[in-house]
Amino acid sequence: MIFWKSGYVYTKKDVFDGLTTEKKPTSQIFSKDFSMTFLDENIALLTYQSYEIDRTGNSFNQAIRSSIWQLSATDKWQLRFHQGTLMPA
């Protein structure tokens, strides 16, 4: 499940279907302040901030994001959970 900053909850199928019909965004999305904490040897918590920049150079649409990743039996990291929380302007 993915909890979007808008408050909507999406399934893996929702995300896949959306990516196959996705339109190119009108502005670039940036990210910063990455932090990773291992919850155990095969599970990691990643946190960071995302934002966009308007034509005057000011950031907007800022969100705090967190995701949980799990190392699979085939040594590939897989996203298990993601949440985006909109930050106050």
N, C-alpha and C positions, 0 to 999 in steps of 0.2 A: 504494500500500500504506500501511496505517496500522498502526503498532506501538503497541499499547495498553499502559498502565502495568501491566496484569496479565501482560504477556508474550505475549498473543495477537496474531496478525497478521491484519488484515482487508483485504479487497479493497473496491473502490468499490461493488460489488454488495452485499457484506455490510453495509456502512454504510447504503446506500440501503434495503435490506430492513429493517434494524433501525429506521431512522427512521420507516418507515411503520407500524410496530407498536409503537413506543416508548411506554412508560408514563411518566407524569409522575414525576420524581424526588421522593423524600421530603424531601430537603434541598436548599437552594440551593447552587450551586457558584460560588465567587468566583475571581478571578484578580488577579495583581499582578506588579510588576517586569517589565513588558514591555520588550523590547529588539529592535530591528530592525537588521540589517546587510545591505546590498546586496552580493550576491556578483558581480553585474554589473548593467547597467542594467535588465534584465528579470527578474532573479531576486533574491528577498529571503529571508533567514533570519529567522524570528521566534521568539524564546524568551520564556518566561514561566513563572510558577508558578500552579498551581491548588490549591484547597483547599475544604473544607467546614467549617462551624462547628457544634459541638454545642450543646445547650441551655444549657450552662454558659458558653458563649462561647469555648471552646477550639477551635483548628483541628485538623482530622484529615484523613486521606486526601489528604495533600499530594503533589503530583507536579510534577516539572520537565517542561515541554513544549517541543518545538521543531517547527517546521514550515517547509517550503520552499514558497514561492509563486512562480509564474511569470506574467508579464504576457503575455496572449495577443495574437494578431494583431488581435483586436477590442477591445483595450484593457481587458480584464477580467482581474483577478487570479484565478488558479486554484490551488487547493491541489494540490501534487504529492507531498508527503510529510509525514507527521506521526508523532511519537513522543512517548509519555508514559512517564516513568520515575518510579516510586513513590519518594518520599523516606523515609528512615528516620524512625520516630516519635520 
